[in-house]
Amino acid sequence: MKRFYTIAFLSLLFFLVPVFMYADDLSTTCQQLSDSNNSCQNLSSADCRALLEKCAAYYDSQSASIAQDITKTTQQKNTLQNQVASLKKKITGLQDQINQGTLMVKDLSSQIGDTQVSIDKTAQKIEQSQTQIATILQSIYQEDQKPSFQILFEGNLANYFSNVVYLENLNYKVSDLLDSTKNLQAYLQNQKVKMDTEKGKLQNTIKVQSLQSISLAENKKQQEGYLQLTEAQYQQQVQSKADADKKAAGIRARIFDLLGVSNAPTFGQAYAIAKYVSSVTGVRAAFILAVLTQESNLGKNVGQCYIKNTQTGDGVKIKTGAFSPKTMSPTRDIPVFLNLISQINQGKGLARDPLATPVSCVIYYNGAPYGWGGAMGPAQFIPSTWVNLGFGAKVTAITGKVADPWDISDAFLANGLYLQALGAQSNEFNAAMKYYCGGNCSKYDRFYGNSVINIANQYESDIAAIGG
């Protein structure tokens, strides 16, 4: 018995090893799946699909993680760009201040030079005044030294006194002029000292500002270097996200191949496809199924008419061959329809006859044809809607193959993409109404939306019952 448990344990370990290896090496496994279409050759369809779904989720997770990194890098880029712009602004401001200070220094230098010239002229005037005063004082002294007999001998006492008074008055005036000149000289010298001091302060300020400008320029250069590195990191992250998205799209295309069925699917097949489409679009699987049930009974009814006259758009009933007017708009849809059939035939190697391809018949209202028929495939897309709104191109981008509105898988995916564009994630009733009648719905059209919601709720209950 003990030996049996040992063998059982080893057997269990043998089967668990690949699981642990797969868990540890999911990146390599998924890379192999992305690089080769034959990586599932030893697995069943169900196991292959399960593995592909895990890899799709893995790459989605990678893409989401990289998207977060891109957001952070973008924030870093914006911060660095703001810092560089701020530093550039500060450098420009400092340079303006340096230029202004340099002009002020030049102006002060000029004023100091003019003041020095004035000081030199004033010094000359003082020297002249001092010479005049000395001369006057010498004259007064000489007059005072004349003996009385000489003054009497010269016989003009009045002239003597007048001359002395004149010399003394002249001495006072020259002395006053000398004092004024000295005061002017002192004022000029004081002004020169102030201007020299102000010039020195300005020169020191310019030196400090120049050092600040150099420091800011170095900082700016450093931040620009960081910005270049961040930009390179950002571009690398964008490329990595694009690679992850591309791999996820490729994996999904292969899942889509595994889900594809040629005829009207069973409910289980339809739910598997709808579940996949829901993972791509975010639209509830039960709601997708409900719209397709309302439109074509999940692909069982893809149209009861053939186009027979491409000029008028008239056709015939498939079952009876009876005339059916207004089967497809000859101006809006038939040229698009014919070109679409040609592209599908070429891309898929088919020989589908556009005049023997089922489309919807015109609806009758009060006994008369209302609008146009011509809706295609399980999702009942009007040709112009399929092409002009780009749903065919979107399906091709996801699957990597030419999109075919009569292919059940392509129809499901296009339907989900259209419902996503109509806002089905937030308001399913409104999306259903827009799907049915665009923006021209009336109160009489509410039956469609109510019916779809009721079917979706029933499907949701059915899915829950089977553990889906």
PyMOL commands that set and color helices and strands:
alter all, ss='L'
color gray80, all
select helices_A, chain A and resi 2-24+26-35+45-144+148-154+157-259+267-281+285-296+334-348+354-356+383-388+391-399+408-421+428-437+443-465
alter helices_A, ss='H'
color red, helices_A
select strands_A, chain A and resi 305-307+315-317+323-324+363-365+368-370
alter strands_A, ss='S'
color yellow, strands_A
deselect
rebuild
show_as cartoon
